[in-house]
C-alpha cells in the first residue's frame, strides 16, 4: 500500500513539472524518496540503498574555504621565494628546512599576512619583538617589516622576513644570543633549540602571541630579578649624579667620582652578561639542586625553591685553571678518596720537580708508578693529608672536575678564593654530604656524626639514590635576599668577553665554534727516575661496565682527576 502511494505521489510530482525545480530546493527529498520507492518496488531492500561514507562527509565538511585570486597569487609568490631564494631570508640551513616543510604543509599560505596586508595577530608579534630589550636582547637582531607594500612579491618577502625574525628570537631566548663556545673553552651546556616547525605552528595559532613568545625566555626567579634590575639601571642612566656607595663585597673604589650614568652603564653590561648566561641553563633546574657561584666563592643547596644550606668554597685560578661552567648530575660521594694527579699537573709541575730531585714527591706523600699502558701515574693514597681531604663529591663531566674536602682550611678565611687547579674545595664537606644524602635518601638518616665516622680506612663510595643536579655558574650580578643588587668582580673576564661579543656582528656570534674539551688529559709518557711498574687502569673514561665504578666496587676515578685539588 505504502509503495503504491509513493509511486502515485511521484507521478503527481512529475505531472506538476518537477523537472524544472532546482535540486537544491525543498522538493529534492521527495525525489530521493521516490527513487527509494522505485528501488523497493524492484525488490531491493533499504539496506541496499547507497549511503555516503561518514569519512567522506567529514572531508567535505573540512574543505578549506575558497581563496581569492589575490591570496592565491600571494601564495604563488611565497612558494617561488621559498623554492629559489629562501637562503636570502634565512641563513641557517636547519631553519630553511623547517620553514619549507611548514609552508608546504599549509599549501604555502602565509602565517602573518593575506593579500590585504598584515593579520591582526601579526601586529602583536611585531610589538613583542620591538620590546625584547627588556630581556636584554637587541630589537635590531629581529627586524620587522611594515607590510605597507601590498604587491604579492613584496608581501611574500615580508612574510619570510618576519618568520626569520621570530625563529631567531626563539633560538636566542631559548639557548642564548651568544654561542657559549665563543666565550670560553671552559663552558659547556647541552643546549637544544626547539623544533622550529612546531614552534611556528604554536605561535601562529596562538590567541595570545606575546604570551606565547615570552614562554621562550628564562623564567627562573633569579633571571626575573635581573630583568627588574636591568629596567632600574636603565632608568638610572637618565640621571647624572655622583654615584652613592653600592652594595658589593669589594669596595667599589673604581666607581667613586663617576657619574651615575657611567656607573649605570657598567651595571647594565654586567646584568646583560648574567642574563645571557641564564639562557644557557636548563629552564627547569629541579626540585633540589646544588649551585656554585664562582665569583661569589659560594656553594648553595636549593630545595623546594629555598636555599637550605650554603658554604664557602675555593675555585680555580683565572686562566687555564678556571673552574668551568656546566650543568651535570651528582651521582655519588667518595669517602677517603685517592688523589690521582692529573696529567696536566704531572706534565707541567711534577716531572720538572722530579728531574731536579727524584725524592721530591715522596717527601710530600705522593707515589710514582706506571699504568698498564706504560704512562706515568702519580697518586696520593687516602689519608689525613690527602689533597682531596676526606670526601669527594662526584658529578662526572667532560672537564673532569669535582668538589672535595681539603686539609688546608686557611684559604676559606680569604675574601678572594681563586687558588685551585679548577676543582672546588668545600669548607664544610661533612655538612654538604649530610645535606645531599638527606635529600637523596632521607630514610637512611645520615648526620654529620655518621658522616665523620666514615673517615679513615680505604676508599668507599655511597651512591645517591636520587641523583641531584649540579650547576656551576658565574653570577657577577644577582639580587640578594633583601632585594638589593649584588655585584662581584669579573675574575675570569667572562663579562667583558660577552659584552664585547654582544656588540659585534650578530650574524656570527651565535654560531658555535669547535672546542677541544679535556685536551690536556692525555697520558704522560716520559721517563722518571723513581718510576716503578704498577699495573693500574689507564687515565681516561674508557671502561667496561659502569663508567663510575670498577668491577671490585671501588672508584674508577683515574679519568676524573684532571684538574687536581
GICOR-V431564 format. One record per backbone hydrogen bond with DSSP energy under -0.5 kcal/mol. NH is the residue of the N-H (numbers start at 1). CO is the residue of the C=O. E is the energy in kcal/mol with one decimal. If there is no record, write none. Layout:
NH|CO|E ; NH|CO|E
This chain:
5|1|-2.2 ; 6|2|-2.3 ; 7|3|-2.4 ; 8|4|-2.4 ; 9|5|-2.5 ; 10|6|-2.3 ; 11|7|-2.0 ; 12|8|-2.3 ; 13|9|-2.3 ; 14|10|-2.1 ; 15|11|-2.1 ; 16|12|-1.7 ; 17|14|-1.3 ; 18|13|-1.5 ; 20|17|-1.9 ; 21|18|-2.2 ; 25|22|-1.7 ; 28|25|-1.8 ; 29|26|-0.6 ; 31|27|-1.6 ; 32|28|-2.2 ; 33|29|-2.3 ; 34|30|-2.6 ; 35|31|-2.5 ; 36|32|-2.2 ; 37|33|-2.3 ; 38|34|-2.7 ; 39|35|-2.2 ; 40|36|-2.5 ; 41|37|-2.8 ; 42|38|-1.5 ; 43|40|-1.8 ; 44|39|-2.3 ; 48|45|-1.6 ; 49|46|-1.2 ; 57|53|-1.9 ; 58|54|-2.2 ; 59|55|-2.3 ; 60|56|-2.2 ; 61|57|-2.0 ; 62|58|-1.4 ; 63|60|-1.0 ; 72|68|-2.2 ; 73|69|-2.1 ; 74|70|-2.0 ; 75|71|-2.3 ; 76|72|-2.2 ; 77|73|-2.2 ; 78|74|-2.4 ; 79|75|-2.7 ; 80|76|-2.0 ; 81|77|-2.4 ; 82|78|-2.4 ; 83|79|-2.1 ; 84|80|-2.1 ; 85|81|-2.8 ; 88|85|-1.7 ; 89|86|-1.8 ; 90|86|-2.2 ; 96|92|-2.1 ; 97|93|-2.2 ; 98|94|-1.8 ; 99|95|-2.7 ; 100|96|-2.5 ; 101|97|-1.9 ; 102|98|-2.1 ; 103|99|-2.5 ; 104|100|-2.3 ; 105|101|-2.0 ; 106|102|-1.1 ; 107|104|-1.7 ; 108|103|-3.9 ; 109|106|-1.8 ; 114|117|-2.3 ; 117|114|-2.1 ; 119|112|-2.8 ; 122|119|-1.0 ; 123|119|-0.9 ; 123|120|-0.6 ; 124|120|-0.8 ; 125|121|-2.0 ; 126|122|-2.5 ; 127|123|-2.4 ; 128|124|-1.9 ; 129|125|-2.1 ; 130|126|-1.9 ; 131|127|-0.7 ; 131|128|-1.2 ; 132|129|-1.1 ; 134|131|-1.6 ; 135|132|-1.7 ; 136|133|-2.0 ; 137|132|-1.8 ; 139|137|-0.6 ; 141|138|-2.2 ; 142|139|-1.9 ; 150|148|-0.7 ; 155|151|-2.8 ; 156|152|-2.4 ; 157|153|-1.9 ; 158|154|-2.5 ; 159|155|-2.4 ; 160|156|-1.9 ; 161|157|-2.0 ; 162|158|-2.3 ; 163|159|-2.2 ; 164|160|-2.4 ; 165|161|-2.0 ; 166|162|-2.5 ; 167|163|-2.4 ; 168|164|-2.5 ; 169|165|-2.4 ; 170|166|-2.5 ; 171|167|-2.0 ; 172|168|-2.7 ; 173|169|-3.2 ; 174|170|-1.9 ; 175|171|-2.6 ; 176|172|-2.0 ; 179|509|-2.8 ; 182|179|-2.1 ; 183|180|-1.3 ; 184|180|-1.5 ; 187|184|-0.6 ; 188|325|-2.2 ; 191|189|-1.8 ; 196|194|-0.7 ; 199|195|-2.5 ; 200|196|-2.7 ; 201|197|-1.9 ; 202|198|-2.4 ; 203|199|-2.7 ; 204|200|-2.8 ; 205|201|-1.7 ; 206|203|-1.3 ; 212|208|-2.2 ; 213|209|-2.9 ; 214|210|-2.1 ; 215|211|-0.9 ; 215|212|-0.7 ; 216|213|-1.5 ; 217|214|-1.5 ; 223|220|-0.8 ; 224|220|-2.0 ; 225|221|-2.3 ; 226|222|-1.9 ; 227|223|-2.1 ; 228|224|-1.8 ; 229|225|-2.1 ; 230|226|-2.5 ; 231|227|-1.8 ; 232|228|-2.0 ; 233|229|-2.7 ; 234|230|-2.1 ; 235|231|-1.6 ; 236|232|-1.9 ; 237|233|-0.9 ; 238|235|-1.6 ; 239|236|-1.7 ; 243|258|-1.7 ; 248|246|-1.2 ; 249|487|-0.8 ; 251|249|-0.5 ; 253|251|-2.4 ; 255|252|-1.8 ; 256|252|-0.7 ; 256|253|-0.8 ; 258|255|-1.9 ; 260|241|-2.4 ; 263|259|-2.3 ; 264|260|-2.8 ; 265|261|-2.0 ; 266|262|-1.8 ; 267|263|-2.6 ; 268|264|-2.8 ; 269|265|-2.1 ; 270|266|-2.0 ; 271|267|-2.8 ; 272|268|-2.9 ; 273|269|-2.2 ; 274|270|-2.1 ; 275|271|-2.7 ; 276|272|-2.1 ; 277|273|-1.8 ; 278|274|-1.7 ; 279|275|-1.0 ; 279|276|-0.8 ; 280|276|-0.5 ; 280|277|-1.1 ; 281|277|-0.5 ; 281|278|-0.9 ; 285|283|-0.7 ; 289|302|-2.3 ; 290|469|-2.5 ; 291|300|-3.2 ; 292|471|-3.0 ; 293|298|-2.5 ; 294|292|-0.6 ; 294|473|-2.6 ; 296|293|-0.7 ; 297|293|-0.8 ; 297|294|-1.3 ; 298|293|-1.6 ; 299|311|-2.3 ; 300|291|-2.6 ; 301|309|-3.0 ; 302|289|-3.1 ; 302|300|-0.5 ; 303|306|-2.8 ; 304|287|-2.2 ; 305|287|-0.7 ; 306|303|-1.1 ; 308|301|-2.6 ; 308|306|-0.6 ; 309|301|-1.2 ; 311|299|-2.2 ; 313|297|-2.1 ; 314|425|-1.8 ; 315|417|-2.9 ; 317|420|-2.4 ; 322|319|-1.7 ; 325|186|-2.3 ; 326|472|-1.1 ; 327|188|-0.5 ; 328|470|-2.7 ; 330|468|-3.7 ; 331|394|-2.6 ; 332|394|-1.2 ; 333|462|-2.3 ; 334|392|-3.0 ; 335|333|-0.5 ; 335|460|-3.6 ; 336|390|-2.7 ; 339|380|-2.5 ; 340|338|-0.8 ; 341|339|-0.7 ; 341|378|-2.4 ; 346|342|-2.5 ; 347|343|-3.2 ; 348|344|-2.3 ; 349|345|-2.4 ; 350|345|-2.2 ; 351|346|-2.7 ; 353|349|-1.3 ; 354|350|-2.5 ; 355|351|-2.2 ; 356|352|-1.4 ; 357|353|-2.4 ; 360|357|-2.2 ; 363|359|-1.7 ; 364|360|-0.5 ; 364|361|-1.1 ; 365|362|-1.5 ; 366|361|-2.5 ; 367|379|-3.1 ; 369|377|-3.0 ; 370|532|-0.8 ; 371|375|-3.3 ; 372|536|-1.9 ; 374|371|-2.0 ; 376|524|-3.0 ; 377|369|-2.7 ; 379|367|-2.2 ; 380|339|-2.5 ; 386|383|-1.4 ; 389|386|-2.3 ; 391|388|-0.7 ; 392|334|-2.6 ; 393|403|-3.7 ; 394|332|-2.4 ; 394|392|-0.5 ; 395|393|-0.6 ; 400|397|-1.3 ; 403|393|-1.8 ; 404|424|-2.4 ; 405|388|-1.0 ; 405|391|-2.6 ; 409|407|-1.0 ; 412|409|-1.5 ; 413|410|-1.3 ; 414|411|-1.5 ; 417|415|-0.5 ; 419|315|-1.2 ; 419|417|-0.7 ; 420|315|-2.6 ; 422|423|-0.6 ; 424|402|-2.2 ; 425|314|-1.8 ; 425|423|-0.5 ; 426|404|-3.0 ; 427|312|-2.0 ; 429|426|-0.6 ; 432|428|-2.0 ; 433|429|-2.7 ; 434|430|-2.2 ; 435|431|-2.6 ; 436|432|-2.6 ; 437|433|-2.6 ; 438|434|-2.1 ; 439|435|-1.3 ; 440|436|-2.8 ; 441|437|-2.8 ; 444|441|-2.0 ; 445|442|-1.6 ; 451|447|-2.5 ; 452|448|-2.6 ; 453|449|-1.4 ; 454|451|-1.6 ; 455|452|-1.5 ; 460|335|-2.3 ; 462|333|-2.7 ; 464|331|-2.7 ; 465|463|-0.6 ; 467|465|-0.6 ; 468|330|-1.3 ; 469|288|-0.7 ; 470|328|-2.9 ; 471|290|-2.7 ; 472|326|-2.3 ; 473|292|-2.7 ; 473|471|-0.8 ; 476|474|-0.8 ; 478|486|-2.1 ; 480|484|-2.7 ; 483|480|-2.0 ; 486|478|-3.8 ; 487|247|-0.8 ; 488|476|-2.3 ; 491|489|-1.9 ; 493|490|-1.1 ; 497|493|-1.8 ; 498|494|-2.7 ; 499|495|-2.9 ; 500|496|-2.1 ; 501|497|-2.3 ; 502|498|-2.5 ; 503|499|-1.0 ; 503|500|-0.5 ; 504|501|-1.7 ; 508|505|-1.6 ; 509|505|-1.1 ; 511|508|-1.9 ; 512|510|-0.6 ; 517|515|-1.1 ; 519|516|-1.3 ; 521|518|-1.5 ; 525|523|-0.6 ; 526|524|-0.6 ; 531|528|-1.3 ; 534|370|-0.8 ; 536|534|-0.8 ; 549|546|-0.6 ; 550|554|-2.8 ; 553|550|-1.7 ; 556|548|-1.1 ; 557|555|-1.2 ; 559|540|-0.5 ; 560|557|-1.8 ; 561|558|-0.6 ; 563|400|-1.1
